[in-house]
Amino acid sequence: MSYKNQRFFNICMVVLSWISVAFIGANNIRRFFPATIIIGMLEILNGLLGKKRKWWVFYKKPNSYLSGELSYNIGPFILISFLTLKFGYGNFKKFMFLSALIHAFFAFPFAYLAKRIKLFSLVRINHLQFFFYYLLKAPILYFIQFLFDKKEKAL
């Protein structure tokens, strides 16, 4: 995939994700926004660590964080966080099942497709490790939201 196409793909991915967030509802956005932003910042830090350790590589130059991983972190990852909180929060098993389902799609078919179209490929981790890399953030997201809800009820 050319750099121009990759940049267009990244911009579309972020814009479509944020447009989709608008359909979640204003009350849900207001309720889940703090936890989602905190987990998003955590994912940005983890993304920088993964890039440094070469867990994955983006094919096209410039091989910077801004032209590669950032669009996934501020686009689909934020959308996934909102969706799993909206449809699963309050029932931890359901929340983890939804997270596993969504992250399995991203770690397996999407990551294979991304390698095939030369977007990115996994280098030092395999697809199962990539799946758990994302899935292990789900309980953290749930716990952060639980703390925010607990704080709101105390006020």
LOTOR-77851 format. One record per atom (N, C-alpha, C): residue in one letter; atom name; y negated, x, z negated; residue number from 1. Coordinates in pm, whole numbers, plus 50000, padded with zeros to 5 digits. Layout:
# LOTOR-77851
@code:a; site:CA; north:Y; east:X; up:Z; pos:NUM
...
# end
This chain:
# LOTOR-77851
@code:m; site:N; north:50117; east:50085; up:50000; pos:1
@code:m; site:CA; north:50000; east:50000; up:50000; pos:1
@code:m; site:C; north:49876; east:50090; up:50000; pos:1
@code:s; site:N; north:49783; east:50062; up:50086; pos:2
@code:s; site:CA; north:49662; east:50144; up:50093; pos:2
@code:s; site:C; north:49575; east:50121; up:49970; pos:2
@code:y; site:N; north:49486; east:50214; up:49945; pos:3
@code:y; site:CA; north:49397; east:50202; up:49830; pos:3
@code:y; site:C; north:49311; east:50077; up:49842; pos:3
@code:k; site:N; north:49265; east:50048; up:49962; pos:4
@code:k; site:CA; north:49182; east:49929; up:49985; pos:4
@code:k; site:C; north:49260; east:49802; up:49952; pos:4
@code:n; site:N; north:49385; east:49794; up:49997; pos:5
@code:n; site:CA; north:49469; east:49678; up:49966; pos:5
@code:n; site:C; north:49501; east:49670; up:49818; pos:5
@code:q; site:N; north:49526; east:49786; up:49757; pos:6
@code:q; site:CA; north:49557; east:49788; up:49614; pos:6
@code:q; site:C; north:49436; east:49740; up:49534; pos:6
@code:r; site:N; north:49318; east:49783; up:49571; pos:7
@code:r; site:CA; north:49198; east:49741; up:49500; pos:7
@code:r; site:C; north:49177; east:49590; up:49516; pos:7
@code:f; site:N; north:49197; east:49539; up:49637; pos:8
@code:f; site:CA; north:49186; east:49395; up:49662; pos:8
@code:f; site:C; north:49289; east:49318; up:49578; pos:8
@code:f; site:N; north:49413; east:49367; up:49575; pos:9
@code:f; site:CA; north:49520; east:49306; up:49497; pos:9
@code:f; site:C; north:49483; east:49304; up:49348; pos:9
@code:n; site:N; north:49431; east:49414; up:49296; pos:10
@code:n; site:CA; north:49394; east:49423; up:49155; pos:10
@code:n; site:C; north:49281; east:49325; up:49122; pos:10
@code:i; site:N; north:49181; east:49318; up:49209; pos:11
@code:i; site:CA; north:49069; east:49226; up:49185; pos:11
@code:i; site:C; north:49118; east:49081; up:49187; pos:11
@code:c; site:N; north:49201; east:49048; up:49283; pos:12
@code:c; site:CA; north:49255; east:48911; up:49292; pos:12
@code:c; site:C; north:49339; east:48877; up:49169; pos:12
@code:m; site:N; north:49418; east:48974; up:49123; pos:13
@code:m; site:CA; north:49503; east:48952; up:49007; pos:13
@code:m; site:C; north:49419; east:48920; up:48883; pos:13
@code:v; site:N; north:49311; east:48994; up:48862; pos:14
@code:v; site:CA; north:49225; east:48971; up:48746; pos:14
@code:v; site:C; north:49152; east:48837; up:48759; pos:14
@code:v; site:N; north:49094; east:48811; up:48875; pos:15
@code:v; site:CA; north:49017; east:48688; up:48896; pos:15
@code:v; site:C; north:49107; east:48565; up:48882; pos:15
@code:l; site:N; north:49225; east:48567; up:48945; pos:16
@code:l; site:CA; north:49315; east:48453; up:48934; pos:16
@code:l; site:C; north:49364; east:48432; up:48791; pos:16
@code:s; site:N; north:49387; east:48540; up:48719; pos:17
@code:s; site:CA; north:49429; east:48527; up:48579; pos:17
@code:s; site:C; north:49321; east:48461; up:48496; pos:17
@code:w; site:N; north:49197; east:48505; up:48512; pos:18
@code:w; site:CA; north:49089; east:48448; up:48432; pos:18
@code:w; site:C; north:49056; east:48306; up:48474; pos:18
@code:i; site:N; north:49073; east:48274; up:48601; pos:19
@code:i; site:CA; north:49055; east:48134; up:48644; pos:19
@code:i; site:C; north:49163; east:48048; up:48580; pos:19
@code:s; site:N; north:49286; east:48100; up:48573; pos:20
@code:s; site:CA; north:49396; east:48026; up:48510; pos:20
@code:s; site:C; north:49372; east:48005; up:48362; pos:20
@code:v; site:N; north:49310; east:48102; up:48296; pos:21
@code:v; site:CA; north:49281; east:48089; up:48153; pos:21
@code:v; site:C; north:49191; east:47968; up:48129; pos:21
@code:a; site:N; north:49103; east:47939; up:48223; pos:22
@code:a; site:CA; north:49012; east:47825; up:48208; pos:22
@code:a; site:C; north:49087; east:47692; up:48195; pos:22
@code:f; site:N; north:49208; east:47684; up:48250; pos:23
@code:f; site:CA; north:49286; east:47560; up:48244; pos:23
@code:f; site:C; north:49362; east:47544; up:48111; pos:23
@code:i; site:N; north:49354; east:47641; up:48026; pos:24
@code:i; site:CA; north:49423; east:47634; up:47897; pos:24
@code:i; site:C; north:49352; east:47538; up:47802; pos:24
@code:g; site:N; north:49223; east:47524; up:47819; pos:25
@code:g; site:CA; north:49146; east:47433; up:47735; pos:25
@code:g; site:C; north:49053; east:47509; up:47643; pos:25
@code:a; site:N; north:48934; east:47456; up:47625; pos:26
@code:a; site:CA; north:48831; east:47524; up:47547; pos:26
@code:a; site:C; north:48874; east:47545; up:47401; pos:26
@code:n; site:N; north:48937; east:47444; up:47341; pos:27
@code:n; site:CA; north:48979; east:47458; up:47201; pos:27
@code:n; site:C; north:49084; east:47567; up:47185; pos:27
@code:n; site:N; north:49180; east:47571; up:47278; pos:28
@code:n; site:CA; north:49283; east:47675; up:47271; pos:28
@code:n; site:C; north:49225; east:47813; up:47297; pos:28
@code:i; site:N; north:49132; east:47823; up:47390; pos:29
@code:i; site:CA; north:49069; east:47953; up:47416; pos:29
@code:i; site:C; north:48995; east:48000; up:47292; pos:29
@code:r; site:N; north:48918; east:47911; up:47232; pos:30
@code:r; site:CA; north:48843; east:47945; up:47111; pos:30
@code:r; site:C; north:48938; east:47985; up:46998; pos:30
@code:r; site:N; north:49048; east:47915; up:46985; pos:31
@code:r; site:CA; north:49142; east:47942; up:46877; pos:31
@code:r; site:C; north:49218; east:48073; up:46897; pos:31
@code:f; site:N; north:49263; east:48099; up:47018; pos:32
@code:f; site:CA; north:49350; east:48214; up:47042; pos:32
@code:f; site:C; north:49276; east:48338; up:47093; pos:32
@code:f; site:N; north:49148; east:48326; up:47121; pos:33
@code:f; site:CA; north:49073; east:48438; up:47180; pos:33
@code:f; site:C; north:49074; east:48565; up:47093; pos:33
@code:p; site:N; north:49046; east:48557; up:46961; pos:34
@code:p; site:CA; north:49043; east:48682; up:46883; pos:34
@code:p; site:C; north:49177; east:48757; up:46883; pos:34
@code:a; site:N; north:49286; east:48686; up:46864; pos:35
@code:a; site:CA; north:49417; east:48752; up:46862; pos:35
@code:a; site:C; north:49451; east:48810; up:46999; pos:35
@code:t; site:N; north:49415; east:48737; up:47104; pos:36
@code:t; site:CA; north:49443; east:48783; up:47239; pos:36
@code:t; site:C; north:49363; east:48908; up:47271; pos:36
@code:i; site:N; north:49239; east:48913; up:47230; pos:37
@code:i; site:CA; north:49156; east:49032; up:47256; pos:37
@code:i; site:C; north:49209; east:49152; up:47177; pos:37
@code:i; site:N; north:49249; east:49131; up:47054; pos:38
@code:i; site:CA; north:49303; east:49241; up:46973; pos:38
@code:i; site:C; north:49431; east:49296; up:47037; pos:38
@code:i; site:N; north:49522; east:49209; up:47078; pos:39
@code:i; site:CA; north:49646; east:49256; up:47140; pos:39
@code:i; site:C; north:49616; east:49318; up:47277; pos:39
@code:g; site:N; north:49512; east:49268; up:47345; pos:40
@code:g; site:CA; north:49470; east:49328; up:47472; pos:40
@code:g; site:C; north:49420; east:49470; up:47452; pos:40
@code:m; site:N; north:49341; east:49493; up:47346; pos:41
@code:m; site:CA; north:49293; east:49628; up:47317; pos:41
@code:m; site:C; north:49409; east:49720; up:47280; pos:41
@code:l; site:N; north:49505; east:49667; up:47204; pos:42
@code:l; site:CA; north:49624; east:49744; up:47170; pos:42
@code:l; site:C; north:49701; east:49782; up:47297; pos:42
@code:e; site:N; north:49710; east:49688; up:47391; pos:43
@code:e; site:CA; north:49780; east:49715; up:47517; pos:43
@code:e; site:C; north:49705; east:49820; up:47600; pos:43
@code:i; site:N; north:49575; east:49818; up:47597; pos:44
@code:i; site:CA; north:49497; east:49920; up:47669; pos:44
@code:i; site:C; north:49528; east:50058; up:47611; pos:44
@code:l; site:N; north:49532; east:50069; up:47478; pos:45
@code:l; site:CA; north:49566; east:50198; up:47415; pos:45
@code:l; site:C; north:49709; east:50239; up:47450; pos:45
@code:n; site:N; north:49802; east:50144; up:47447; pos:46
@code:n; site:CA; north:49940; east:50175; up:47484; pos:46
@code:n; site:C; north:49950; east:50213; up:47631; pos:46
@code:g; site:N; north:49871; east:50148; up:47716; pos:47
@code:g; site:CA; north:49870; east:50181; up:47858; pos:47
@code:g; site:C; north:49824; east:50324; up:47883; pos:47
@code:l; site:N; north:49722; east:50365; up:47808; pos:48
@code:l; site:CA; north:49676; east:50504; up:47820; pos:48
@code:l; site:C; north:49784; east:50602; up:47774; pos:48
@code:l; site:N; north:49854; east:50566; up:47668; pos:49
@code:l; site:CA; north:49964; east:50650; up:47620; pos:49
@code:l; site:C; north:50076; east:50656; up:47723; pos:49
@code:g; site:N; north:50111; east:50542; up:47782; pos:50
@code:g; site:CA; north:50216; east:50537; up:47883; pos:50
@code:g; site:C; north:50180; east:50617; up:48006; pos:50
@code:k; site:N; north:50055; east:50614; up:48044; pos:51
@code:k; site:CA; north:50009; east:50693; up:48159; pos:51
@code:k; site:C; north:50017; east:50842; up:48129; pos:51
@code:k; site:N; north:49975; east:50878; up:48009; pos:52
@code:k; site:CA; north:49978; east:51019; up:47969; pos:52
@code:k; site:C; north:50121; east:51073; up:47965; pos:52
@code:r; site:N; north:50213; east:50990; up:47917; pos:53
@code:r; site:CA; north:50354; east:51033; up:47906; pos:53
@code:r; site:C; north:50433; east:51008; up:48035; pos:53
@code:k; site:N; north:50363; east:50957; up:48137; pos:54
@code:k; site:CA; north:50423; east:50930; up:48269; pos:54
@code:k; site:C; north:50542; east:50835; up:48261; pos:54
@code:w; site:N; north:50523; east:50727; up:48184; pos:55
@code:w; site:CA; north:50626; east:50624; up:48181; pos:55
@code:w; site:C; north:50630; east:50550; up:48314; pos:55
@code:w; site:N; north:50514; east:50547; up:48382; pos:56
@code:w; site:CA; north:50503; east:50485; up:48514; pos:56
@code:w; site:C; north:50399; east:50563; up:48591; pos:56
@code:v; site:N; north:50395; east:50539; up:48721; pos:57
@code:v; site:CA; north:50295; east:50603; up:48805; pos:57
@code:v; site:C; north:50250; east:50504; up:48911; pos:57
@code:f; site:N; north:50120; east:50501; up:48936; pos:58
@code:f; site:CA; north:50065; east:50422; up:49044; pos:58
@code:f; site:C; north:50054; east:50513; up:49165; pos:58
@code:y; site:N; north:50090; east:50460; up:49281; pos:59
@code:y; site:CA; north:50104; east:50544; up:49398; pos:59
@code:y; site:C; north:49974; east:50594; up:49458; pos:59
@code:k; site:N; north:49875; east:50511; up:49467; pos:60
@code:k; site:CA; north:49755; east:50547; up:49542; pos:60
@code:k; site:C; north:49652; east:50616; up:49454; pos:60
@code:k; site:N; north:49579; east:50705; up:49515; pos:61
@code:k; site:CA; north:49473; east:50776; up:49448; pos:61
@code:k; site:C; north:49345; east:50695; up:49462; pos:61
@code:p; site:N; north:49248; east:50703; up:49377; pos:62
@code:p; site:CA; north:49249; east:50791; up:49261; pos:62
@code:p; site:C; north:49346; east:50737; up:49157; pos:62
@code:n; site:N; north:49420; east:50825; up:49100; pos:63
@code:n; site:CA; north:49523; east:50787; up:49004; pos:63
@code:n; site:C; north:49459; east:50777; up:48865; pos:63
@code:s; site:N; north:49362; east:50688; up:48853; pos:64
@code:s; site:CA; north:49293; east:50672; up:48727; pos:64
@code:s; site:C; north:49339; east:50543; up:48659; pos:64
@code:y; site:N; north:49311; east:50535; up:48532; pos:65
@code:y; site:CA; north:49346; east:50416; up:48456; pos:65
@code:y; site:C; north:49272; east:50294; up:48509; pos:65
@code:l; site:N; north:49146; east:50312; up:48548; pos:66
@code:l; site:CA; north:49065; east:50200; up:48597; pos:66
@code:l; site:C; north:49119; east:50140; up:48725; pos:66
@code:s; site:N; north:49174; east:50222; up:48814; pos:67
@code:s; site:CA; north:49224; east:50169; up:48941; pos:67
@code:s; site:C; north:49370; east:50129; up:48933; pos:67
@code:g; site:N; north:49434; east:50151; up:48820; pos:68
@code:g; site:CA; north:49575; east:50117; up:48807; pos:68
@code:g; site:C; north:49602; east:50015; up:48698; pos:68
@code:e; site:N; north:49627; east:50064; up:48580; pos:69
@code:e; site:CA; north:49676; east:49980; up:48470; pos:69
@code:e; site:C; north:49575; east:49880; up:48417; pos:69
@code:l; site:N; north:49447; east:49912; up:48421; pos:70
@code:l; site:CA; north:49348; east:49825; up:48358; pos:70
@code:l; site:C; north:49350; east:49683; up:48414; pos:70
@code:s; site:N; north:49370; east:49670; up:48544; pos:71
@code:s; site:CA; north:49371; east:49535; up:48602; pos:71
@code:s; site:C; north:49488; east:49452; up:48549; pos:71
@code:y; site:N; north:49600; east:49515; up:48517; pos:72
@code:y; site:CA; north:49713; east:49442; up:48458; pos:72
@code:y; site:C; north:49683; east:49403; up:48314; pos:72
@code:n; site:N; north:49613; east:49491; up:48242; pos:73
@code:n; site:CA; north:49585; east:49465; up:48101; pos:73
@code:n; site:C; north:49479; east:49358; up:48081; pos:73
@code:i; site:N; north:49378; east:49355; up:48166; pos:74
@code:i; site:CA; north:49271; east:49255; up:48147; pos:74
@code:i; site:C; north:49295; east:49130; up:48231; pos:74
@code:g; site:N; north:49400; east:49130; up:48309; pos:75
@code:g; site:CA; north:49433; east:49014; up:48393; pos:75
@code:g; site:C; north:49556; east:48942; up:48341; pos:75
@code:p; site:N; north:49672; east:48971; up:48399; pos:76
@code:p; site:CA; north:49794; east:48897; up:48363; pos:76
@code:p; site:C; north:49834; east:48910; up:48216; pos:76
@code:f; site:N; north:49811; east:49027; up:48154; pos:77
@code:f; site:CA; north:49851; east:49042; up:48014; pos:77
@code:f; site:C; north:49773; east:48946; up:47924; pos:77
@code:i; site:N; north:49644; east:48933; up:47949; pos:78
@code:i; site:CA; north:49562; east:48839; up:47871; pos:78
@code:i; site:C; north:49608; east:48696; up:47896; pos:78
@code:l; site:N; north:49633; east:48662; up:48022; pos:79
@code:l; site:CA; north:49681; east:48528; up:48056; pos:79
@code:l; site:C; north:49814; east:48499; up:47987; pos:79
@code:i; site:N; north:49906; east:48593; up:47992; pos:80
@code:i; site:CA; north:50037; east:48576; up:47928; pos:80
@code:i; site:C; north:50020; east:48556; up:47778; pos:80
@code:s; site:N; north:49930; east:48631; up:47717; pos:81
@code:s; site:CA; north:49907; east:48616; up:47573; pos:81
@code:s; site:C; north:49856; east:48476; up:47540; pos:81
@code:f; site:N; north:49759; east:48428; up:47617; pos:82
@code:f; site:CA; north:49708; east:48292; up:47595; pos:82
@code:f; site:C; north:49819; east:48188; up:47615; pos:82
@code:l; site:N; north:49895; east:48201; up:47722; pos:83
@code:l; site:CA; north:49999; east:48101; up:47751; pos:83
@code:l; site:C; north:50108; east:48097; up:47645; pos:83
@code:t; site:N; north:50154; east:48214; up:47601; pos:84
@code:t; site:CA; north:50260; east:48214; up:47499; pos:84
@code:t; site:C; north:50208; east:48158; up:47367; pos:84
@code:l; site:N; north:50082; east:48188; up:47334; pos:85
@code:l; site:CA; north:50026; east:48130; up:47212; pos:85
@code:l; site:C; north:50009; east:47980; up:47225; pos:85
@code:k; site:N; north:49960; east:47934; up:47339; pos:86
@code:k; site:CA; north:49938; east:47790; up:47356; pos:86
@code:k; site:C; north:50069; east:47711; up:47348; pos:86
@code:f; site:N; north:50171; east:47758; up:47420; pos:87
@code:f; site:CA; north:50294; east:47680; up:47430; pos:87
@code:f; site:C; north:50399; east:47714; up:47324; pos:87
@code:g; site:N; north:50382; east:47826; up:47252; pos:88
@code:g; site:CA; north:50486; east:47864; up:47157; pos:88
@code:g; site:C; north:50441; east:47885; up:47015; pos:88
@code:y; site:N; north:50310; east:47893; up:46991; pos:89
@code:y; site:CA; north:50266; east:47921; up:46856; pos:89
@code:y; site:C; north:50298; east:47803; up:46765; pos:89
@code:g; site:N; north:50350; east:47835; up:46648; pos:90
@code:g; site:CA; north:50394; east:47732; up:46553; pos:90
@code:g; site:C; north:50545; east:47727; up:46544; pos:90
@code:n; site:N; north:50613; east:47776; up:46645; pos:91
@code:n; site:CA; north:50759; east:47783; up:46648; pos:91
@code:n; site:C; north:50795; east:47922; up:46698; pos:91
@code:f; site:N; north:50828; east:48012; up:46604; pos:92
@code:f; site:CA; north:50846; east:48153; up:46638; pos:92
@code:f; site:C; north:50958; east:48175; up:46739; pos:92
@code:k; site:N; north:51068; east:48101; up:46726; pos:93
@code:k; site:CA; north:51178; east:48116; up:46822; pos:93
@code:k; site:C; north:51134; east:48079; up:46963; pos:93
@code:k; site:N; north:51063; east:47969; up:46975; pos:94
@code:k; site:CA; north:51014; east:47926; up:47105; pos:94
@code:k; site:C; north:50914; east:48028; up:47160; pos:94
@code:f; site:N; north:50828; east:48078; up:47073; pos:95
@code:f; site:CA; north:50729; east:48179; up:47113; pos:95
@code:f; site:C; north:50798; east:48304; up:47167; pos:95
@code:m; site:N; north:50899; east:48353; up:47097; pos:96
@code:m; site:CA; north:50970; east:48473; up:47141; pos:96
@code:m; site:C; north:51048; east:48446; up:47269; pos:96
@code:f; site:N; north:51106; east:48327; up:47282; pos:97
@code:f; site:CA; north:51178; east:48293; up:47405; pos:97
@code:f; site:C; north:51084; east:48293; up:47524; pos:97
@code:l; site:N; north:50967; east:48229; up:47510; pos:98
@code:l; site:CA; north:50869; east:48228; up:47619; pos:98
@code:l; site:C; north:50822; east:48369; up:47653; pos:98
@code:s; site:N; north:50797; east:48448; up:47551; pos:99
@code:s; site:CA; north:50755; east:48587; up:47574; pos:99
@code:s; site:C; north:50863; east:48664; up:47647; pos:99
@code:a; site:N; north:50987; east:48647; up:47604; pos:100
@code:a; site:CA; north:51098; east:48718; up:47668; pos:100
@code:a; site:C; north:51112; east:48676; up:47813; pos:100
@code:l; site:N; north:51100; east:48548; up:47839; pos:101
@code:l; site:CA; north:51112; east:48497; up:47976; pos:101
@code:l; site:C; north:51003; east:48554; up:48066; pos:101
@code:i; site:N; north:50881; east:48550; up:48022; pos:102
@code:i; site:CA; north:50769; east:48599; up:48102; pos:102
@code:i; site:C; north:50776; east:48750; up:48121; pos:102
@code:h; site:N; north:50805; east:48822; up:48014; pos:103
@code:h; site:CA; north:50811; east:48969; up:48025; pos:103
@code:h; site:C; north:50933; east:49015; up:48103; pos:103
@code:a; site:N; north:51040; east:48938; up:48099; pos:104
@code:a; site:CA; north:51157; east:48972; up:48182; pos:104
@code:a; site:C; north:51122; east:48961; up:48329; pos:104
@code:f; site:N; north:51045; east:48858; up:48365; pos:105
@code:f; site:CA; north:51001; east:48845; up:48504; pos:105
@code:f; site:C; north:50916; east:48965; up:48545; pos:105
@code:f; site:N; north:50826; east:49006; up:48456; pos:106
@code:f; site:CA; north:50739; east:49118; up:48489; pos:106
@code:f; site:C; north:50815; east:49250; up:48495; pos:106
@code:a; site:N; north:50909; east:49270; up:48404; pos:107
@code:a; site:CA; north:50979; east:49398; up:48396; pos:107
@code:a; site:C; north:51087; east:49414; up:48502; pos:107
@code:f; site:N; north:51143; east:49306; up:48548; pos:108
@code:f; site:CA; north:51253; east:49321; up:48643; pos:108
@code:f; site:C; north:51210; east:49285; up:48786; pos:108
@code:p; site:N; north:51201; east:49159; up:48826; pos:109
@code:p; site:CA; north:51170; east:49136; up:48967; pos:109
@code:p; site:C; north:51033; east:49189; up:49009; pos:109
@code:f; site:N; north:50929; east:49171; up:48925; pos:110
@code:f; site:CA; north:50797; east:49216; up:48965; pos:110
@code:f; site:C; north:50789; east:49368; up:48973; pos:110
@code:a; site:N; north:50849; east:49439; up:48878; pos:111
@code:a; site:CA; north:50846; east:49585; up:48881; pos:111
@code:a; site:C; north:50925; east:49639; up:49001; pos:111
@code:y; site:N; north:51036; east:49574; up:49037; pos:112
@code:y; site:CA; north:51110; east:49615; up:49157; pos:112
@code:y; site:C; north:51025; east:49591; up:49283; pos:112
@code:l; site:N; north:50959; east:49477; up:49288; pos:113
@code:l; site:CA; north:50873; east:49447; up:49402; pos:113
@code:l; site:C; north:50756; east:49545; up:49410; pos:113
@code:a; site:N; north:50697; east:49578; up:49297; pos:114
@code:a; site:CA; north:50585; east:49672; up:49294; pos:114
@code:a; site:C; north:50627; east:49809; up:49346; pos:114
@code:k; site:N; north:50747; east:49850; up:49314; pos:115
@code:k; site:CA; north:50796; east:49978; up:49366; pos:115
@code:k; site:C; north:50819; east:49969; up:49517; pos:115
@code:r; site:N; north:50870; east:49858; up:49560; pos:116
@code:r; site:CA; north:50900; east:49840; up:49702; pos:116
@code:r; site:C; north:50774; east:49838; up:49789; pos:116
@code:i; site:N; north:50667; east:49777; up:49738; pos:117
@code:i; site:CA; north:50543; east:49774; up:49815; pos:117
@code:i; site:C; north:50453; east:49893; up:49780; pos:117
@code:k; site:N; north:50506; east:49985; up:49704; pos:118
@code:k; site:CA; north:50437; east:50109; up:49666; pos:118
@code:k; site:C; north:50308; east:50083; up:49590; pos:118
@code:l; site:N; north:50320; east:50000; up:49489; pos:119
@code:l; site:CA; north:50209; east:49974; up:49399; pos:119
@code:l; site:C; north:50222; east:50064; up:49276; pos:119
@code:f; site:N; north:50332; east:50051; up:49206; pos:120
@code:f; site:CA; north:50364; east:50141; up:49095; pos:120
@code:f; site:C; north:50514; east:50150; up:49081; pos:120
@code:s; site:N; north:50558; east:50253; up:49009; pos:121
@code:s; site:CA; north:50700; east:50262; up:48981; pos:121
@code:s; site:C; north:50720; east:50321; up:48843; pos:121
@code:l; site:N; north:50829; east:50284; up:48782; pos:122
@code:l; site:CA; north:50864; east:50336; up:48650; pos:122
@code:l; site:C; north:50924; east:50475; up:48668; pos:122
@code:v; site:N; north:50883; east:50569; up:48584; pos:123
@code:v; site:CA; north:50927; east:50707; up:48600; pos:123
@code:v; site:C; north:51015; east:50749; up:48483; pos:123
@code:r; site:N; north:50960; east:50753; up:48364; pos:124
@code:r; site:CA; north:51034; east:50803; up:48248; pos:124
@code:r; site:C; north:51092; east:50693; up:48160; pos:124
@code:i; site:N; north:51074; east:50570; up:48199; pos:125
@code:i; site:CA; north:51140; east:50460; up:48130; pos:125
@code:i; site:C; north:51208; east:50373; up:48236; pos:125
@code:n; site:N; north:51314; east:50307; up:48195; pos:126
@code:n; site:CA; north:51383; east:50218; up:48289; pos:126
@code:n; site:C; north:51330; east:50075; up:48270; pos:126
@code:h; site:N; north:51381; east:49983; up:48347; pos:127
@code:h; site:CA; north:51331; east:49846; up:48345; pos:127
@code:h; site:C; north:51357; east:49777; up:48211; pos:127
@code:l; site:N; north:51469; east:49805; up:48149; pos:128
@code:l; site:CA; north:51499; east:49745; up:48019; pos:128
@code:l; site:C; north:51401; east:49796; up:47913; pos:128
@code:q; site:N; north:51372; east:49925; up:47914; pos:129
@code:q; site:CA; north:51275; east:49980; up:47820; pos:129
@code:q; site:C; north:51136; east:49924; up:47847; pos:129
@code:f; site:N; north:51103; east:49903; up:47973; pos:130
@code:f; site:CA; north:50975; east:49845; up:48010; pos:130
@code:f; site:C; north:50966; east:49701; up:47958; pos:130
@code:f; site:N; north:51075; east:49628; up:47966; pos:131
@code:f; site:CA; north:51081; east:49493; up:47912; pos:131
@code:f; site:C; north:51054; east:49493; up:47761; pos:131
@code:f; site:N; north:51122; east:49582; up:47689; pos:132
@code:f; site:CA; north:51102; east:49588; up:47544; pos:132
@code:f; site:C; north:50964; east:49643; up:47507; pos:132
@code:y; site:N; north:50909; east:49728; up:47592; pos:133
@code:y; site:CA; north:50773; east:49779; up:47572; pos:133
@code:y; site:C; north:50675; east:49662; up:47560; pos:133
@code:y; site:N; north:50691; east:49561; up:47645; pos:134
@code:y; site:CA; north:50604; east:49444; up:47638; pos:134
@code:y; site:C; north:50651; east:49344; up:47533; pos:134
@code:l; site:N; north:50780; east:49322; up:47524; pos:135
@code:l; site:CA; north:50830; east:49220; up:47432; pos:135
@code:l; site:C; north:50800; east:49253; up:47286; pos:135
@code:l; site:N; north:50799; east:49380; up:47251; pos:136
@code:l; site:CA; north:50774; east:49417; up:47111; pos:136
@code:l; site:C; north:50631; east:49390; up:47067; pos:136
@code:k; site:N; north:50544; east:49362; up:47161; pos:137
@code:k; site:CA; north:50407; east:49325; up:47124; pos:137
@code:k; site:C; north:50396; east:49176; up:47088; pos:137
@code:a; site:N; north:50494; east:49098; up:47125; pos:138
@code:a; site:CA; north:50490; east:48953; up:47100; pos:138
@code:a; site:C; north:50485; east:48920; up:46950; pos:138
@code:p; site:N; north:50571; east:48979; up:46866; pos:139
@code:p; site:CA; north:50561; east:48946; up:46723; pos:139
@code:p; site:C; north:50428; east:48993; up:46662; pos:139
@code:i; site:N; north:50373; east:49101; up:46715; pos:140
@code:i; site:CA; north:50244; east:49148; up:46666; pos:140
@code:i; site:C; north:50137; east:49045; up:46700; pos:140
@code:l; site:N; north:50140; east:48993; up:46822; pos:141
@code:l; site:CA; north:50045; east:48889; up:46863; pos:141
@code:l; site:C; north:50059; east:48766; up:46774; pos:141
@code:y; site:N; north:50181; east:48725; up:46750; pos:142
@code:y; site:CA; north:50207; east:48608; up:46666; pos:142
@code:y; site:C; north:50152; east:48630; up:46525; pos:142
@code:f; site:N; north:50176; east:48748; up:46470; pos:143
@code:f; site:CA; north:50131; east:48780; up:46335; pos:143
@code:f; site:C; north:49978; east:48783; up:46327; pos:143
@code:i; site:N; north:49914; east:48842; up:46428; pos:144
@code:i; site:CA; north:49768; east:48846; up:46429; pos:144
@code:i; site:C; north:49712; east:48704; up:46432; pos:144
@code:q; site:N; north:49770; east:48618; up:46516; pos:145
@code:q; site:CA; north:49724; east:48479; up:46523; pos:145
@code:q; site:C; north:49749; east:48408; up:46391; pos:145
@code:f; site:N; north:49862; east:48435; up:46328; pos:146
@code:f; site:CA; north:49892; east:48377; up:46198; pos:146
@code:f; site:C; north:49785; east:48415; up:46095; pos:146
@code:l; site:N; north:49745; east:48542; up:46096; pos:147
@code:l; site:CA; north:49641; east:48587; up:46003; pos:147
@code:l; site:C; north:49507; east:48517; up:46030; pos:147
@code:f; site:N; north:49472; east:48500; up:46157; pos:148
@code:f; site:CA; north:49347; east:48429; up:46189; pos:148
@code:f; site:C; north:49355; east:48283; up:46146; pos:148
@code:d; site:N; north:49468; east:48218; up:46167; pos:149
@code:d; site:CA; north:49483; east:48079; up:46123; pos:149
@code:d; site:C; north:49477; east:48067; up:45971; pos:149
@code:k; site:N; north:49540; east:48161; up:45904; pos:150
@code:k; site:CA; north:49539; east:48160; up:45758; pos:150
@code:k; site:C; north:49396; east:48180; up:45705; pos:150
@code:k; site:N; north:49321; east:48268; up:45770; pos:151
@code:k; site:CA; north:49182; east:48291; up:45730; pos:151
@code:k; site:C; north:49097; east:48166; up:45752; pos:151
@code:e; site:N; north:49119; east:48096; up:45864; pos:152
@code:e; site:CA; north:49045; east:47973; up:45893; pos:152
@code:e; site:C; north:49074; east:47864; up:45791; pos:152
@code:k; site:N; north:49202; east:47851; up:45753; pos:153
@code:k; site:CA; north:49238; east:47748; up:45654; pos:153
@code:k; site:C; north:49179; east:47779; up:45517; pos:153
@code:a; site:N; north:49164; east:47907; up:45484; pos:154
@code:a; site:CA; north:49107; east:47946; up:45355; pos:154
@code:a; site:C; north:48959; east:47912; up:45347; pos:154
@code:l; site:N; north:48893; east:47910; up:45463; pos:155
@code:l; site:CA; north:48748; east:47880; up:45463; pos:155
@code:l; site:C; north:48730; east:47733; up:45457; pos:155
# end
